[in-house]
Amino acid sequence: MLVLGLATSHAPAVLLPVEAWPAAHKLMIADVAQSSDVEAETPEFLAHAKERIDSSAAALRSALEAARPDVVIIVGDDQNEVFGPSVNPNLAVYCGDKVTGNTLPRFRDQGFDETVTLGCHPEVAHALAAGLVERGFDPAVMTELRPLSKPE
């Protein structure tokens, strides 16, 4: 039974210290012209934004802990990180026993990237994939996570 649904942005600002936001912004926009609104983002404005982000993340964490779920299903988009133009399924279910990834690979050189390993439950994942097939979906079933689009 589904007991809780949570959602959050995965923008770099969620994980970066506020002092790194201007440099991150420059890295992400490259040569794209920006609105004059960017000039209004004073250090005080950014600090307040970071406080709101941290407070919201704490609320999500508290809600998850209070729900005490047996399983957490993470839904996300690929953004051409694992899959590429030659293989790009509409839906994939990871069925391995653990998954390892990085929090901020674009910011590895600045020292903000961390490696995270999550334990997974293959039996639940396979049941989820089978249930999707029964309902007319055609998920790709993955037992290994190898970035095809951006290999290390």
Buried (B, 14 or more C-beta within 10 A) or exposed (E): EEEEEEEEEEEBBBBBEBEBBEEBBEBEEEEEEEEEEEEEEEEEEBEEBBEEBEEEEEEEEEEEEEEEEEEEEEEEEEEEBBBBEEEBEEEBBBBBEEBEBBBBBEBEEEEBBEEEEEEBBEEEBBEBBEEBEEEEEEBBBBEEBEBBBEEE
